[in-house]
Amino acid sequence: MPQVTKDRQPPLAAIICIALLIAICFPSASLAKAANENRVELSMINLPGRTTTSLNGLWEVIIDPFDAGKGSWIALYQDRKPESDSDFVEYGFDGGPRLHVPGDFNSQMPELAYYEGTLWYKRQFEYTPSDKRLFVHFGAINYRASIYLNGEFLGEHEGGFTPFQIELTDRVIKGENSLIVRANNERIRDGIPGLGFDWFNYGGITRDVDLVETPATYIKDYKIQLKRGDLGTIAGWVQLDGANLRQTIRLSIPEAGIDKTFRTDSKGRAEINLPAELALWSPENPKLYDVQIASATDSTREKIGFRTIEVEGKEILLNGQPIFLRGINIHEEIPQRKGRAFSEADAQMLLGWAKELNSNFVRLSHYPHNEHMVRLADELGLLVWSEVPVYQHIDFASPVIQRKMDLMIREMISRDKNRSSVIIWSAANETYPSPERNAAIARLSQLVRSLDSTRLVAQASNTFEYHDDRTEITDAAFEHFDLVAINQYFGWYRPWPEQPGVMKWVSDFDKPLIISEFGGEALLGSTAEPKHAAHSWSEEYHEDIHIQQVKMFDSMPELRGVVPWILVDFRSPTRMHPVHQQGWNRKGLLSDRGLKKKAWYIMRDYYDRVQKDWEAREHTP
């Protein structure tokens, strides 16, 4: 056998192969250095009040299942073209597929139906630089995004349901510019949500993309809302961004006779506090005012409603008056096209169904929905629960996870803090008690309150125990929240422990109780037998679950809201029954074609009755 010596060198071919493999699989040193210079920032608010150019439309795409394009060998982000007769490039956007933006890629090409991986998007735009600043704003990209302009890395963002922006001012060139986005929707262990979740993992640029022009110093952010617990005082702030930070801010609400000025400090922030007589926003009267904000260098305006939301003992108080939440859970999906909801028309459909059910409250599950949803909720008078996807099986002890949760909370609240419809910020759904989880949840609730003290803070929990006719709420984390919100599936995942009409809910928390999820599954028109059995997936069994739930609700004097799961059947790869599910969660009150199941009418009749009962209560001396 040949002797192996310490100084023997590997063949040159092996060295070249290894080098090529490293180059393909890993970014170059220069790209790695650029990656540390992440230009992604928290988004400015109120894009409708800005000077924008939409980049929505058809984008050229390259499907990259091995994610090879991010390395320096292929370097898709450089969008190279052959420069000589002997030169060639083994990729190209020209002549390839094109996809609609906004829109998930899974529903646009059959071969991408269940794809989880990387897609590269390209869009060109013309621009003439001026004294204005220029930003590119993404409503959301699921789940990880890397942004390049003219071959240069600009930044990256993680999180599939919140907006972000990048300033292009000193990177854009005169004439044609090439914007390239790497979008990757692979599920990852330290993602939020993590590896497993009960909805479809739609990938791509799923929300609007805009170029935004601003003055050199612009109004980046503001909060204009009623002071907590005070129906007669507007409190908030305005934040400038730029070099000229000391300015006079003018706040005008012409219909309310308000026209006041304030001065920013050295950091560009002006605190606002002033008396106001306003018609209060409510589901019965969703009044919105034209609010105008101006500085010496910039101005913006938007429609804002004014209301207060508080809890007092077991009551939820809207504008100081008790309210019962007639709710419905909604996923951001249009089932008829098997795709992510993203447009104003989509919002009209989903929230129109909620109004038809006689709901006054929607839980936007289990992540922040697109901005069209919350703005339309403002107009329609629908109260909103908004939630980050901190969902089951999260590694709460991980510092990485904690940073990601914090950022998502900040991005959610930043975008929607002026929406009168949003009354609840939710930090989690169905996470399981442990010392690490309890500490993390407590910290998240504190973070939410530090960012916005004018709304309620909640989590939804399925941690409870039952003994005979007593159901005991045992999740200690409710100590940190304003509501006790329980997900329970009596009659489906759990048998009824007792007759629904005699069950008692026991809690150590003197807080309002909401049933935030309940229901079961039914395939519209199922003819399977026996219809009284859960395994038939019959409408009759589904209907009876809701009948029994209503009986229980009627025996719960402490109840202040119910939220059926869910408005409409939605896609979920974890639902694998070959006949009744076929990749769909069938718990909707509506089918995947938007048709009403029998349980729809049970809930609508219940909401009609509850509305009359609470209206009579309001008029009782």
C-alpha positions as CSV (number, residue, x, y, z in Angstrom):
1,M,0.0,0.0,0.0
2,P,1.3,3.5,-0.7
3,Q,2.5,5.4,2.3
4,V,0.5,8.4,3.5
5,T,2.8,11.3,4.4
6,K,1.8,14.5,6.3
7,D,3.1,16.8,3.6
8,R,1.2,15.1,0.7
9,Q,-0.9,17.7,-1.1
10,P,-4.4,17.0,-2.5
11,P,-4.7,17.0,-6.4
12,L,-5.3,20.4,-8.0
13,A,-8.6,19.2,-9.4
14,A,-9.9,18.5,-5.9
15,I,-8.9,21.9,-4.7
16,I,-10.8,23.5,-7.6
17,C,-13.9,21.4,-7.0
18,I,-13.9,22.4,-3.3
19,A,-13.4,26.0,-4.2
20,L,-16.3,25.9,-6.7
21,L,-18.5,24.2,-4.2
22,I,-17.8,26.9,-1.5
23,A,-18.4,29.6,-4.0
24,I,-21.7,28.2,-5.1
25,C,-23.0,27.4,-1.7
26,F,-21.7,30.4,0.3
27,P,-21.7,34.2,-0.5
28,S,-18.4,35.8,-1.2
29,A,-16.5,37.7,1.4
30,S,-17.6,41.0,-0.1
31,L,-21.2,39.9,-0.1
32,A,-20.9,38.7,3.5
33,K,-19.5,42.1,4.4
34,A,-22.3,43.8,2.6
35,A,-24.8,41.6,4.4
36,N,-23.7,43.1,7.7
37,E,-24.7,46.5,6.3
38,N,-28.4,45.8,6.4
39,R,-30.3,48.9,5.2
40,V,-33.7,47.5,6.1
41,E,-35.6,49.8,8.5
42,L,-39.0,50.1,10.2
43,S,-41.5,51.3,7.7
44,M,-42.9,54.8,7.5
45,I,-46.7,54.7,8.1
46,N,-49.6,55.8,5.9
47,L,-48.4,55.1,2.4
48,P,-51.8,56.3,0.9
49,G,-50.8,59.7,2.2
50,R,-47.4,59.7,0.4
51,T,-46.1,60.3,-3.1
52,T,-45.8,56.7,-4.4
53,T,-45.2,54.8,-7.6
54,S,-46.6,51.3,-7.6
55,L,-44.3,48.4,-8.6
56,N,-47.2,46.0,-8.6
57,G,-47.6,44.0,-11.8
58,L,-45.8,41.3,-13.6
59,W,-42.3,40.5,-12.3
60,E,-39.8,38.2,-14.0
61,V,-38.8,35.2,-11.9
62,I,-36.3,32.4,-11.6
63,I,-37.1,29.3,-9.6
64,D,-34.1,28.3,-7.5
65,P,-34.8,25.1,-5.5
66,F,-31.2,24.6,-4.3
67,D,-30.9,28.3,-3.4
68,A,-27.7,28.4,-5.5
69,G,-28.2,31.9,-6.8
70,K,-27.1,33.6,-3.6
71,G,-23.5,32.4,-3.9
72,S,-20.8,34.3,-5.7
73,W,-20.4,31.7,-8.5
74,I,-24.0,32.0,-9.9
75,A,-24.8,35.3,-8.2
76,L,-28.3,35.7,-9.6
77,Y,-28.5,39.1,-8.0
78,Q,-26.0,40.5,-10.4
79,D,-28.3,39.7,-13.4
80,R,-25.2,39.2,-15.6
81,K,-25.3,39.2,-19.4
82,P,-22.8,37.7,-21.8
83,E,-20.1,40.3,-22.7
84,S,-18.1,38.5,-25.4
85,D,-18.5,35.7,-27.9
86,S,-16.9,33.3,-25.5
87,D,-18.9,34.4,-22.5
88,F,-22.0,32.7,-21.3
89,V,-24.3,32.9,-18.3
90,E,-26.2,29.8,-17.0
91,Y,-29.3,31.7,-15.8
92,G,-31.5,34.5,-17.1
93,F,-34.6,36.4,-16.3
94,D,-35.4,37.2,-19.9
95,G,-37.7,34.7,-21.5
96,G,-38.6,33.0,-18.2
97,P,-41.8,32.9,-16.3
98,R,-43.5,36.0,-15.0
99,L,-45.6,36.2,-11.8
100,H,-48.1,38.8,-10.5
101,V,-47.0,40.9,-7.5
102,P,-48.6,41.1,-5.1
103,G,-49.5,37.4,-5.0
104,D,-48.1,34.2,-3.6
105,F,-46.2,32.1,-6.1
106,N,-47.8,28.8,-5.1
107,S,-51.2,29.7,-6.6
108,Q,-49.8,31.1,-9.9
109,M,-47.9,28.1,-11.3
110,P,-48.9,24.4,-10.9
111,E,-45.3,23.3,-10.4
112,L,-45.1,25.7,-7.4
113,A,-48.3,24.5,-5.7
114,Y,-46.4,23.0,-2.7
115,Y,-43.0,24.7,-3.3
116,E,-41.0,25.8,-0.3
117,G,-37.8,27.4,-1.3
118,T,-36.3,30.3,-3.1
119,L,-37.7,32.4,-6.0
120,W,-35.9,35.3,-7.5
121,Y,-38.0,38.3,-8.7
122,K,-36.9,41.1,-11.0
123,R,-38.5,44.4,-11.8
124,Q,-37.0,47.3,-13.7
125,F,-38.0,50.9,-13.2
126,E,-36.9,54.3,-14.6
127,Y,-35.9,57.1,-12.2
128,T,-34.5,60.6,-12.4
129,P,-32.8,61.5,-9.1
130,S,-33.7,64.9,-7.5
131,D,-33.6,66.6,-4.1
132,K,-36.1,64.0,-2.9
133,R,-35.4,60.9,-0.9
134,L,-36.4,57.5,-2.4
135,F,-37.5,54.4,-0.6
136,V,-38.8,51.0,-1.7
137,H,-41.5,49.7,0.6
138,F,-42.6,46.1,0.8
139,G,-46.0,45.3,2.4
140,A,-44.7,41.8,3.1
141,I,-42.5,39.0,1.7
142,N,-42.8,35.4,3.0
143,Y,-40.6,34.5,4.8
144,R,-37.1,35.6,4.3
145,A,-36.2,38.4,1.8
146,S,-32.9,39.7,0.4
147,I,-33.1,42.9,-1.6
148,Y,-30.6,44.0,-4.4
149,L,-30.5,47.1,-6.6
150,N,-28.4,47.1,-9.7
151,G,-26.5,44.1,-8.4
152,E,-25.8,45.6,-5.0
153,F,-27.0,44.0,-1.8
154,L,-29.2,46.4,0.2
155,G,-30.6,44.4,3.0
156,E,-32.6,41.5,4.3
157,H,-35.8,41.0,6.3
158,E,-37.3,38.0,8.1
159,G,-41.0,37.7,8.8
160,G,-43.8,37.0,6.3
161,F,-46.5,39.3,7.5
162,T,-45.1,42.8,8.3
163,P,-43.8,45.7,6.2
164,F,-40.3,47.0,5.8
165,Q,-38.5,49.6,3.7
166,I,-35.1,50.4,2.3
167,E,-33.8,53.8,1.4
168,L,-32.5,53.9,-2.2
169,T,-31.6,57.6,-2.4
170,D,-27.8,57.2,-2.7
171,R,-28.1,53.9,-4.6
172,V,-30.5,54.6,-7.4
173,I,-29.1,55.7,-10.8
174,K,-30.5,57.9,-13.5
175,G,-32.4,55.9,-16.1
176,E,-33.1,52.2,-15.8
177,N,-32.7,50.5,-12.4
178,S,-33.0,46.8,-11.7
179,L,-34.6,45.7,-8.5
180,I,-34.1,42.0,-7.6
181,V,-35.7,40.2,-4.6
182,R,-34.8,36.8,-3.3
183,A,-37.8,35.4,-1.5
184,N,-37.6,32.2,0.5
185,N,-40.5,30.6,2.3
186,E,-38.7,27.5,3.7
187,R,-40.0,26.7,7.2
188,I,-37.1,26.9,9.8
189,R,-36.8,25.8,13.3
190,D,-36.1,29.3,14.7
191,G,-38.7,31.0,12.5
192,I,-41.9,32.6,13.7
193,P,-43.9,30.6,13.1
194,G,-41.7,27.6,13.4
195,L,-41.6,24.3,11.5
196,G,-45.3,23.3,12.1
197,F,-48.4,25.4,11.7
198,D,-52.0,24.8,10.6
199,W,-52.3,27.0,7.6
200,F,-50.8,27.0,4.1
201,N,-47.2,28.4,3.7
202,Y,-47.8,30.7,0.8
203,G,-44.5,32.2,-0.4
204,G,-43.3,35.2,-2.4
205,I,-44.0,38.9,-2.6
206,T,-47.5,38.6,-1.2
207,R,-48.3,42.3,-0.6
208,D,-47.9,45.6,-2.4
209,V,-44.5,47.0,-3.5
210,D,-44.1,50.8,-3.8
211,L,-41.4,53.4,-4.5
212,V,-42.0,56.3,-2.1
213,E,-40.6,59.8,-2.5
214,T,-40.2,62.1,0.5
215,P,-38.6,65.4,1.2
216,A,-35.1,65.4,2.7
217,T,-36.7,65.7,6.1
218,Y,-40.1,64.0,6.2
219,I,-42.8,62.9,8.6
220,K,-41.9,59.3,9.1
221,D,-44.2,58.3,12.0
222,Y,-47.0,59.6,14.2
223,K,-49.6,58.5,16.6
224,I,-52.9,60.5,16.9
225,Q,-55.3,58.7,19.2
226,L,-57.4,59.5,22.3
227,K,-55.6,59.3,25.6
228,R,-56.3,56.1,27.5
229,G,-59.5,56.4,29.5
230,D,-60.1,60.0,28.4
231,L,-62.8,60.7,25.8
232,G,-61.9,64.4,25.6
233,T,-58.1,64.4,25.0
234,I,-56.1,63.6,22.0
235,A,-52.6,62.4,22.9
236,G,-49.8,61.2,20.7
237,W,-46.6,62.3,18.9
238,V,-45.1,63.1,15.6
239,Q,-41.6,61.9,14.5
240,L,-39.5,63.5,11.8
241,D,-36.6,61.8,9.9
242,G,-33.8,63.7,8.2
243,A,-31.3,66.5,9.0
244,N,-33.7,69.3,9.8
245,L,-35.2,67.9,12.9
246,R,-36.2,71.1,14.8
247,Q,-39.5,72.2,13.2
248,T,-43.0,73.4,13.9
249,I,-45.7,70.7,13.5
250,R,-49.2,71.6,12.6
251,L,-52.1,69.3,13.5
252,S,-55.4,70.0,11.8
253,I,-58.7,68.2,12.1
254,P,-61.0,70.7,10.3
255,E,-64.3,69.0,11.1
256,A,-63.5,69.0,14.8
257,G,-62.3,72.6,14.7
258,I,-58.8,71.6,15.7
259,D,-55.7,73.5,14.4
260,K,-52.7,73.5,16.7
261,T,-49.0,73.7,16.4
262,F,-46.2,71.9,18.3
263,R,-42.4,72.0,18.3
264,T,-40.2,69.0,17.7
265,D,-37.1,68.4,19.9
266,S,-33.6,67.8,18.9
267,K,-34.5,64.3,17.9
268,G,-37.3,65.4,15.7
269,R,-40.1,64.3,18.0
270,A,-43.1,66.4,19.0
271,E,-45.4,65.4,21.9
272,I,-49.1,66.1,21.3
273,N,-51.7,66.6,24.0
274,L,-54.9,68.7,23.4
275,P,-58.6,68.8,24.3
276,A,-61.1,67.7,21.7
277,E,-64.8,67.3,21.3
278,L,-65.2,64.4,18.8
279,A,-67.9,62.0,17.6
280,L,-66.6,58.7,18.8
281,W,-65.9,55.8,16.5
282,S,-67.9,52.6,17.2
283,P,-69.3,49.6,15.3
284,E,-72.6,51.5,15.1
285,N,-71.1,54.7,14.0
286,P,-67.6,54.2,12.4
287,K,-66.8,57.9,12.2
288,L,-63.5,58.8,10.6
289,Y,-62.0,62.3,10.6
290,D,-59.7,63.9,8.0
291,V,-56.5,64.3,10.1
292,Q,-53.8,66.6,8.5
293,I,-50.2,66.8,9.8
294,A,-47.7,69.3,8.4
295,S,-44.2,70.4,9.0
296,A,-42.1,73.1,7.3
297,T,-40.8,70.4,4.9
298,D,-43.5,67.8,4.6
299,S,-47.3,67.0,5.0
300,T,-49.5,64.0,5.1
301,R,-53.2,63.2,5.9
302,E,-55.4,60.2,6.6
303,K,-58.7,59.2,7.9
304,I,-58.6,58.4,11.6
305,G,-61.3,57.4,14.1
306,F,-61.2,58.1,17.8
307,R,-62.4,55.8,20.6
308,T,-61.2,54.3,23.9
309,I,-61.0,50.7,24.9
310,E,-60.5,49.5,28.4
311,V,-61.4,46.7,30.8
312,E,-63.0,47.1,34.2
313,G,-63.4,43.9,36.2
314,K,-65.1,41.4,33.8
315,E,-66.3,44.1,31.4
316,I,-64.8,45.3,28.1
317,L,-65.5,49.0,27.8
318,L,-65.7,50.7,24.4
319,N,-65.9,54.5,24.8
320,G,-66.7,53.8,28.5
321,Q,-69.7,51.5,27.7
322,P,-69.8,47.6,28.1
323,I,-69.7,45.7,24.9
324,F,-70.0,42.0,23.8
325,L,-67.7,40.9,21.0
326,R,-69.6,39.0,18.4
327,G,-66.6,37.6,16.6
328,I,-65.2,35.5,13.8
329,N,-61.7,34.2,13.1
330,I,-60.3,34.9,9.6
331,H,-57.3,33.6,7.8
332,E,-55.7,35.8,5.0
333,E,-56.8,33.5,2.2
334,I,-59.3,33.5,-0.7
335,P,-60.3,29.8,-0.9
336,Q,-61.9,30.1,-4.3
337,R,-58.6,30.8,-5.9
338,K,-56.5,28.8,-3.4
339,G,-54.3,31.8,-2.7
340,R,-53.2,34.5,-0.3
341,A,-55.6,37.5,0.1
342,F,-53.9,40.7,-0.7
343,S,-56.2,43.3,-2.3
344,E,-58.9,45.7,-1.3
345,A,-61.4,43.5,-3.2
346,D,-60.2,40.5,-1.2
347,A,-60.7,42.4,2.1
348,Q,-64.2,43.4,0.9
349,M,-65.1,39.8,0.4
350,L,-63.8,38.5,3.7
351,L,-65.0,41.4,5.9
352,G,-68.3,41.5,3.9
353,W,-68.9,37.9,5.0
354,A,-68.1,38.9,8.6
355,K,-70.7,41.7,8.5
356,E,-73.3,39.4,6.9
357,L,-72.8,37.1,10.0
358,N,-73.6,40.1,12.1
359,S,-70.1,40.2,13.6
360,N,-68.8,43.4,15.3
361,F,-65.4,41.8,15.8
362,V,-62.8,39.9,13.8
363,R,-59.8,38.1,15.0
364,L,-57.2,38.3,12.2
365,S,-55.5,34.9,12.7
366,H,-52.6,34.1,13.3
367,Y,-50.5,36.9,12.0
368,P,-50.9,40.6,11.0
369,H,-53.1,40.7,7.9
370,N,-52.6,43.1,5.0
371,E,-53.3,46.8,5.5
372,H,-56.4,46.8,3.3
373,M,-58.1,44.6,5.9
374,V,-57.6,46.9,8.9
375,R,-58.3,50.1,6.9
376,L,-61.6,48.6,5.6
377,A,-62.4,47.4,9.2
378,D,-62.1,51.1,10.2
379,E,-64.7,52.0,7.5
380,L,-67.1,49.1,8.2
381,G,-67.0,49.4,12.0
382,L,-65.4,46.1,12.8
383,L,-63.3,45.7,15.9
384,V,-60.0,43.9,15.3
385,W,-57.8,41.5,17.2
386,S,-54.3,41.6,15.6
387,E,-51.7,38.9,16.3
388,V,-48.1,38.0,15.7
389,P,-47.4,34.4,14.7
390,V,-46.0,33.3,18.0
391,Y,-47.7,29.9,17.6
392,Q,-47.1,26.7,19.5
393,H,-43.8,24.9,19.8
394,I,-41.7,28.1,19.9
395,D,-38.3,27.9,21.6
396,F,-38.8,30.7,24.1
397,A,-35.4,30.3,25.7
398,S,-33.6,31.2,22.4
399,P,-32.3,34.8,22.3
400,V,-32.6,34.7,18.6
401,I,-36.3,33.9,18.9
402,Q,-36.8,36.7,21.4
403,R,-35.3,39.2,19.1
404,K,-37.5,38.1,16.2
405,M,-40.6,38.2,18.4
406,D,-39.8,41.8,19.5
407,L,-39.3,43.0,15.9
408,M,-42.6,41.5,14.8
409,I,-44.4,43.1,17.6
410,R,-42.8,46.5,16.8
411,E,-43.6,46.2,13.1
412,M,-47.3,45.1,13.7
413,I,-47.9,48.0,16.1
414,S,-46.1,50.6,14.1
415,R,-48.2,50.0,11.0
416,D,-51.6,49.9,12.6
417,K,-51.4,52.1,15.8
418,N,-53.7,54.7,14.3
419,R,-56.5,52.3,13.3
420,S,-59.5,52.8,15.5
421,S,-60.7,49.3,14.6
422,V,-57.7,47.6,16.3
423,I,-58.5,47.2,19.9
424,I,-56.4,44.1,20.9
425,W,-52.7,43.3,20.3
426,S,-52.1,39.6,20.7
427,A,-48.7,38.3,21.6
428,A,-49.3,34.6,21.1
429,N,-51.6,31.7,20.3
430,E,-51.7,28.3,22.0
431,T,-48.2,28.3,23.4
432,Y,-47.6,25.8,26.2
433,P,-46.7,26.8,29.8
434,S,-43.1,26.4,30.9
435,P,-40.8,28.7,32.9
436,E,-39.1,30.0,29.7
437,R,-42.4,30.5,27.9
438,N,-44.0,32.3,30.9
439,A,-41.1,34.6,31.2
440,A,-41.0,35.4,27.5
441,I,-44.8,36.0,27.3
442,A,-44.6,38.3,30.3
443,R,-41.8,40.3,28.6
444,L,-43.8,40.5,25.4
445,S,-46.8,41.9,27.2
446,Q,-44.6,44.6,28.7
447,L,-43.1,45.4,25.4
448,V,-46.6,45.8,23.8
449,R,-47.7,48.2,26.6
450,S,-44.5,50.2,26.3
451,L,-45.2,50.7,22.6
452,D,-49.0,51.4,22.9
453,S,-50.8,51.9,26.2
454,T,-54.1,52.7,24.5
455,R,-55.1,49.2,23.5
456,L,-55.7,45.8,25.2
457,V,-53.1,43.1,25.3
458,A,-54.0,39.5,25.0
459,Q,-52.9,35.9,24.2
460,A,-55.1,33.0,23.2
461,S,-54.6,29.9,25.3
462,N,-55.9,26.3,25.3
463,T,-54.5,25.5,28.7
464,F,-57.4,24.6,31.1
465,E,-58.6,21.6,33.0
466,Y,-62.1,20.2,33.6
467,H,-63.5,18.3,36.5
468,D,-67.2,17.2,36.2
469,D,-69.1,20.4,35.5
470,R,-66.2,22.8,36.3
471,T,-63.7,24.0,33.7
472,E,-60.7,25.6,35.4
473,I,-58.5,28.1,33.5
474,T,-55.0,27.3,34.6
475,D,-52.7,29.3,32.4
476,A,-50.8,31.6,34.8
477,A,-49.7,33.8,31.9
478,F,-53.1,35.5,31.9
479,E,-51.8,37.5,34.9
480,H,-50.0,39.6,32.3
481,F,-52.9,40.3,30.0
482,D,-56.1,42.3,30.0
483,L,-58.4,39.4,28.8
484,V,-58.8,35.7,29.4
485,A,-59.1,34.3,25.9
486,I,-59.7,30.5,25.6
487,N,-59.5,28.2,22.6
488,Q,-61.7,25.1,23.3
489,Y,-63.0,22.5,21.0
490,F,-65.6,20.6,23.1
491,G,-67.5,18.2,20.8
492,W,-64.6,17.9,18.4
493,Y,-61.1,17.4,19.9
494,R,-62.5,16.8,23.3
495,P,-65.8,15.3,24.3
496,W,-68.2,17.4,26.3
497,P,-67.2,16.9,30.0
498,E,-70.8,17.7,31.1
499,Q,-74.0,18.9,29.7
500,P,-73.2,22.3,28.0
501,G,-76.0,24.2,29.9
502,V,-74.6,23.4,33.3
503,M,-70.9,23.8,32.8
504,K,-69.1,26.4,34.9
505,W,-66.0,28.2,34.0
506,V,-63.7,29.0,36.9
507,S,-60.9,31.5,36.9
508,D,-58.7,33.2,39.4
509,F,-58.5,36.2,37.1
510,D,-61.0,39.1,37.5
511,K,-60.9,39.8,33.8
512,P,-63.2,39.6,30.8
513,L,-63.6,36.1,29.4
514,I,-63.6,35.5,25.6
515,I,-64.0,32.1,23.9
516,S,-61.5,32.9,21.1
517,E,-61.8,29.6,19.2
518,F,-64.4,26.8,19.1
519,G,-65.9,24.6,16.4
520,G,-65.4,21.4,14.4
521,E,-65.1,20.2,10.8
522,A,-67.7,19.6,8.2
523,L,-67.5,19.0,4.4
524,L,-70.3,20.9,2.7
525,G,-72.9,18.5,1.5
526,S,-71.3,15.4,3.1
527,T,-73.5,12.3,2.7
528,A,-71.4,10.1,4.9
529,E,-73.1,8.2,7.7
530,P,-73.8,8.2,10.5
531,K,-74.4,12.0,10.5
532,H,-74.4,12.2,14.3
533,A,-70.8,11.0,14.4
534,A,-67.8,13.2,14.1
535,H,-66.0,10.9,11.6
536,S,-68.8,11.6,9.1
537,W,-67.6,15.2,8.7
538,S,-71.3,16.0,8.3
539,E,-72.9,19.4,8.4
540,E,-75.4,18.1,10.9
541,Y,-72.6,17.1,13.4
542,H,-70.9,20.5,12.8
543,E,-74.2,22.3,13.3
544,D,-74.8,20.4,16.6
545,I,-71.4,21.4,18.0
546,H,-72.4,25.1,17.5
547,I,-75.9,24.5,19.0
548,Q,-74.3,23.0,22.1
549,Q,-71.7,25.7,22.3
550,V,-74.5,28.4,22.3
551,K,-76.2,26.5,25.1
552,M,-73.0,26.8,27.1
553,F,-72.6,30.5,26.2
554,D,-76.1,31.2,27.5
555,S,-75.1,29.7,30.9
556,M,-72.0,31.9,31.2
557,P,-72.9,35.3,32.7
558,E,-69.2,36.3,32.7
559,L,-68.8,35.8,29.0
560,R,-67.9,38.9,27.0
561,G,-67.2,37.6,23.5
562,V,-67.2,34.5,21.3
563,V,-65.1,33.9,18.1
564,P,-65.9,30.8,16.1
565,W,-63.1,29.0,14.3
566,I,-63.3,29.9,11.4
567,L,-65.1,32.1,8.8
568,V,-64.3,29.9,5.8
569,D,-62.5,26.6,5.0
570,F,-58.8,27.1,4.5
571,R,-55.9,25.1,3.1
572,S,-53.6,23.2,5.4
573,P,-51.2,20.4,4.3
574,T,-51.5,18.8,7.8
575,R,-55.2,17.9,7.0
576,M,-54.8,14.7,5.1
577,H,-58.1,12.8,5.1
578,P,-58.4,11.6,1.5
579,V,-62.2,12.1,1.3
580,H,-63.3,14.8,3.7
581,Q,-60.2,17.1,3.9
582,Q,-57.9,16.7,1.0
583,G,-55.5,19.4,2.3
584,W,-58.2,21.6,3.7
585,N,-59.2,22.5,7.3
586,R,-63.0,22.2,7.1
587,K,-63.9,24.1,10.2
588,G,-65.3,27.1,8.3
589,L,-68.8,28.3,8.6
590,L,-68.5,28.8,4.9
591,S,-67.1,26.2,2.5
592,D,-64.1,26.6,0.2
593,R,-66.6,27.9,-2.4
594,G,-68.0,30.5,0.0
595,L,-71.2,28.6,0.5
596,K,-72.9,28.7,3.9
597,K,-72.9,25.5,6.0
598,K,-75.7,24.8,8.5
599,A,-73.6,26.1,11.4
600,W,-73.5,29.6,9.8
601,Y,-77.2,30.1,10.6
602,I,-76.8,29.0,14.2
603,M,-74.1,31.6,14.8
604,R,-76.0,34.3,12.9
605,D,-79.2,33.7,14.9
606,Y,-77.2,33.8,18.1
607,Y,-75.5,37.1,17.2
608,D,-78.9,38.6,16.3
609,R,-80.2,37.6,19.7
610,V,-77.1,38.7,21.6
611,Q,-77.2,42.1,19.8
612,K,-80.8,42.7,20.8
613,D,-80.2,41.6,24.4
614,W,-77.2,44.0,24.8
615,E,-79.1,46.8,23.2
616,A,-81.9,46.3,25.7
617,R,-79.3,46.2,28.5
618,E,-77.9,49.6,27.4
619,H,-81.4,51.1,27.7
620,T,-82.2,49.6,31.0
621,P,-82.0,52.1,33.9
